[in-house]
């Protein structure tokens, strides 16, 4: 199992699948289709029936139940789904990934060979201390690794291969899904929940060993556009309105000691400017709004509108527009109604030797959207760390435990079946 999951992971990370938030196509980049096509081919090669891929790239397949008709739970085991996304973050290049394998990590700082200035330090990446003796995979320091979410992809594929090779393992029907564009908030945009066929599902898109997550940020995005007035700079006195300066003044008025990613943790939300572009005539700021409370998100919208009005008051000739977009919502309220879905995951994690930990996701997953679409979908650990970074890394030993968790989880659903209401 360890050899299989490592080989799959190394194969997948070398395929560039970076998504693009500026694109209007779906998937947002054609290169994601390379991995999606490969996964469909590999599922067919494993003998998985009913492998389908639609025009949006989604790959779906179903492993039939192995339960005999006389099994006590044969009529009470719902179809359980497992999903992972293939795209990688637009923030750091995913081209020409050269993964580095450390067979048995012995501690200390890891210097990355492609750029020695890039180091993975146990003081900053604390899970390294829990990975002594593990086989690790890192970047070479010049690209991201793609562990988010190709760890999850490799783990699901390895679990499928294991279950197909062991038909004696009793399980109910299992739905498998691979999606594009999660990193740009569009992973479930065209996902057909009815076609997928699962009653409940799990994304493998978490991090720390033993995590099961059923609470995420609620998320909005906003594009703030400052419309100025350009003029030849030699003759601009009392005429020019510089949109760059207006945008800079807006950013300068954001809180310095709170309400930002670098000053918040746990259940604290933030507003986060992550992109700026333009010129004197027009400048755009892109921002993320995140909180576990939808009421707080509304407060953040009002706060930003107030800042824009302050800038407008300073320069009445300027025009400022704010375009808000809903990204996803906290899935906790829905999952609390079917909490046995989480409890089964926690028991499966115990069976592989970990104590389950429930941590809030300071971000979102495809599961956030899918839960809102009627498919309750908590999130499981993968053993990937330092997401979206040149210092991204993964523990192969923890990846094996994630595969084992999937196997134990389908066995557990077969043992217990759907909980009677």
Protein Blocks (a to p, Z undefined) as FASTA:
>chain_A
ZZmmmmmmmmmmmpccbdcfkbcbdcfbfklmmmmmmmmmmmmmnopahiacdfkopacd
ddddfbdfklmklmmcccddddddfbdcfkbccehiacdddfbagbdjdddfklmkbccd
fklmmmlmmmghiacdddehlacehlammlmmmmmmmmmmmmmmmmmbgcddddddddeh
klnopmmmmacfklnopabdcddfbfbehiacfbdcdddddddddddddddfklmgokac
cfklmmmmmmmmpcfkgoifklgghjbccdddfbdcddfklccdddddddfbfklmmmmm
mmmmmmmmmmmmmmmmbccddddddfbdcfklmmmmmmmlmmmmmmmmmmnopacddddd
ebddfklmmmmnopacddddehiahehiakbccdfklmmmmmmmmmmmmmmmmmnopadZ
Z
